[in-house]
């Protein structure tokens, strides 16, 4: 009789009440053999300098899991809100100034 697959243990994730979000509109991605490094920054219009706000270092395996999760979530986002249209060097079209409140979550 075939064995039943083992159930993955449930991971409980805590969000600290004082957790501060970091907004980023720019990322620099580098890699070595055993890690992927992603630096996040917030670039302001007409300001020629910025500073890395957050650095994430992960294994290539976990980076690929993240990439797949991002692709799934962007696909779900586009099903709900429409295609994210890119122009030029990765600059998306601006979202509407007055979005439909029913579409905002």
C-alpha positions in Angstrom: 0.0 0.0 0.0 1.4 3.4 -1.0 2.4 5.7 1.9 0.5 8.9 2.4 2.5 12.1 1.8 3.6 13.7 5.0 1.7 16.9 5.8 3.8 20.1 5.8 3.8 21.7 9.2 1.9 25.0 9.4 4.2 28.0 9.8 2.8 30.8 12.0 4.0 34.2 10.9 3.9 37.2 13.2 3.7 40.8 12.0 5.1 43.0 14.7 2.7 45.9 15.5 5.6 48.4 15.1 6.7 47.0 11.7 7.4 49.9 9.3 6.8 49.3 5.6 9.4 50.4 3.1 8.3 51.7 -0.2 10.6 50.9 -3.2 10.3 51.8 -6.8 13.8 50.6 -7.8 15.7 47.4 -7.2 19.3 46.4 -8.0 19.7 42.6 -8.2 23.1 40.9 -8.0 24.2 37.3 -7.4 27.0 35.1 -6.4 27.2 31.3 -6.8 25.2 30.7 -3.6 23.0 33.8 -3.1 20.9 36.4 -4.7 21.1 39.9 -3.4 18.2 42.4 -3.9 18.7 46.0 -2.9 15.6 48.2 -2.7 15.5 52.0 -3.0 13.0 54.8 -3.5 14.0 57.0 -6.4 12.4 60.5 -6.5 11.8 62.4 -9.7 14.4 65.0 -10.4 16.6 63.8 -7.5 19.9 62.4 -8.9 20.8 60.4 -5.8 19.1 57.8 -3.7 19.9 55.4 -0.9 19.3 51.6 -0.5 16.6 51.2 2.1 16.5 47.4 2.4 18.7 44.6 1.3 17.4 41.0 1.0 19.8 38.1 0.6 18.5 34.7 -0.2 19.5 31.4 -1.8 19.0 31.0 -5.5 16.3 28.3 -4.7 14.3 30.7 -2.5 14.8 33.5 -5.0 13.2 31.3 -7.7 10.3 30.5 -5.3 9.9 34.3 -4.8 10.0 34.9 -8.6 7.3 32.2 -9.2 5.1 33.7 -6.4 5.5 37.2 -7.8 4.5 35.9 -11.3 1.4 34.3 -9.9 0.5 37.4 -7.9 1.0 39.8 -10.8 -1.1 37.5 -13.0 -3.8 37.6 -10.4 -3.5 41.4 -10.1 -3.8 41.8 -13.9 -6.9 39.5 -14.0 -8.5 41.8 -11.4 -7.3 45.3 -12.5 -6.1 44.8 -16.1 -2.7 44.4 -17.8 0.2 46.4 -16.4 1.4 48.1 -19.6 5.1 48.8 -19.7 6.7 51.4 -21.9 10.3 52.3 -22.5 12.9 51.0 -20.0 10.5 49.3 -17.7 8.4 52.4 -16.8 4.8 51.4 -16.5 1.9 53.7 -17.7 0.6 55.8 -14.9 -2.4 54.4 -13.1 -5.6 56.5 -13.4 -5.7 59.6 -11.1 -9.1 58.7 -9.8 -9.3 54.9 -9.7 -12.6 53.1 -9.3 -13.1 52.8 -5.5 -14.6 49.3 -6.0 -11.2 48.2 -7.5 -9.1 49.5 -4.7 -8.3 47.1 -1.8 
